[in-house]
Each structure stands twice: as C-alpha cells, then as structure tokens.
Amino acid sequence: MPEFSEKVDIYALGLILLEMSTDIDRMTYHEKNATFDLLKKDRTILSNHNLENFEKELILALTEIEP
C-alpha cells in the first residue's frame, strides 16, 4: 500500500485554486480534462483563464509532482 503524506493535500489545493480562479465550472467535461491534463503533463495553464502571473506560479508550484 502506498504511503501518502501532506504532499497529496498540497497538490489537491493547487487543483482547487485553479478551479476557484477560473470559470472552469462553465467548461464542458472535455475542456476541464484538457485543462487538468495540460497542467499535469505540460505544466501549462492556458492564457484564456485570465490569471495573474503570481496565481499561475502558485498553482504550478502547488501541483509539482516532485516538490
């Protein structure tokens, strides 16, 4: 069984912050998944989300795989 730590909570916090900072609730299921996939795989947040640079940097920092 894998061991979980507070890092799991920090990652989830980054995803929640992304959801709260964007209009992701108005997106289709496919658009949401594409947004999360870009964040996870490419470490990119689309520019059409209108986030400030510090918000993008914080979300990217919180969702690092190896913090």
C-alpha positions in Angstrom: 0.0 0.0 0.0 1.5 3.4 -1.0 2.3 5.9 1.7 0.5 9.3 1.5 1.7 12.5 3.0 0.7 16.1 3.2 2.0 16.5 -0.4 -1.2 14.9 -1.6 -3.2 17.7 0.1 -1.0 20.4 -1.4 -1.5 19.0 -4.9 -5.2 19.0 -4.4 -5.1 22.5 -3.1 -3.5 23.6 -6.4 -6.2 22.0 -8.4 -8.9 23.6 -6.2 -7.2 27.0 -6.6 -7.2 26.6 -10.3 -10.9 25.8 -10.2 -11.7 28.8 -8.0 -9.6 31.2 -10.1 -11.1 30.3 -13.4 -14.5 29.7 -14.9 -13.8 26.0 -15.0 -17.3 25.2 -13.7 -18.7 26.6 -17.0 -16.5 24.3 -19.1 -17.5 21.1 -20.7 -16.2 17.8 -19.2 -13.7 17.6 -22.1 -12.4 21.2 -21.6 -11.9 20.5 -17.9 -10.0 17.4 -18.5 -7.9 19.1 -21.2 -7.1 21.9 -18.7 -6.0 19.4 -16.0 -4.0 17.3 -18.5 -2.1 20.4 -19.7 -1.3 21.3 -16.1 -0.2 17.8 -15.2 1.7 16.8 -18.3 2.9 20.1 -19.9 3.0 22.3 -16.7 1.0 24.9 -18.6 -2.0 27.0 -17.8 -3.9 28.4 -20.8 -3.8 32.1 -21.2 -7.5 32.4 -21.7 -8.0 31.7 -18.0 -7.1 35.3 -17.2 -4.9 34.6 -14.2 -2.3 36.9 -12.8 1.3 35.7 -13.0 1.5 35.1 -9.3 -1.6 32.9 -9.4 -0.2 30.8 -12.2 3.1 30.5 -10.4 1.4 29.5 -7.2 -0.8 26.9 -9.0 2.2 25.5 -10.8 4.2 25.3 -7.5 1.4 23.6 -5.6 0.9 21.0 -8.4 4.6 20.0 -8.7 4.9 16.2 -8.9 8.2 16.3 -7.0 8.0 19.4 -4.8 
